[in-house]
Amino acid sequence: QQQVKQSPQSLIVQKGGISIINCAYENTAFDYFPWYQQFPGKGPALLIAIRPDVSEKKEGRFTISFNKSAKQFSLHIMDSQPGDSATYFCAALYNQGGKLIFGQGTELSVKP
Amino acid sequence: GAGVSQTPSNKVTEKGKYVELRCDPISGHTALYWYRQSLGQGPEFLIYFQGTGAADDSGLPNDRFFAVRPEGSVSTLKIQRTERGDSAVYLCASSALGQGNSPLHFGNGTRLTVT
């Protein structure tokens, strides 16, 4: 089954808070898990990515936590800023091929 | 440098008409991808080119959809006999290495509206 489930659908966070978005997958053949950020009217842009042999990856204020046994991964945005307000998509790559499977998206709003 | 360019940015067409959507990838990128994004949804894979050939076209919904990349650079997505359900944003992306784990660079999409 090639599906990635993402939650929550929308999220409101105060400036300076932590935003957490969760994803779950079924297919154990997925071997690369990127997160994309999308602003209205723009295409998605790669934010951060992780492979399943690593449990955590941090880049600046963005951290991916990966739980291979539970087939779950999450994005944490520390010190959330109003400029982080966007839609975030998790994705999974099937067996090093070219097809990325995207989650349904989370609309994040960071209030000043 | 220039990013992925998609033209037109908006296209309105009548049901039953034929449309072509164009994608200019980043220069030198060997892989090119087409995705479709409906309102409030994540991008849905359509087709992936490695050079001139379609490496995976499993996402094309039916035979009304066709894509070409004749010289390994510019690509055109062609939709015949358009239906209202085809209305969506069509996104193009390119990557340097032709593997899904090399970053995909997306264009801003073509918003297709079928009336």
Interface residues (C-beta under 8 A of the other chain):
Chain A: Q6 D31 Y32 P34 G41 K42 G43 P44 A45 L46 A49 R51 F89 A91 L93 Y94 Q96 G97 G98 K99 L100 I101 F102 G103 Q104 G105
Chain B: V4 A31 Y33 G40 Q41 G42 P43 E44 F45 Y48 Q50 A55 D56 S58 G59 L91 A93 G98 Q99 G100 N101 P103 L104 H105 F106 G107 N108 G109
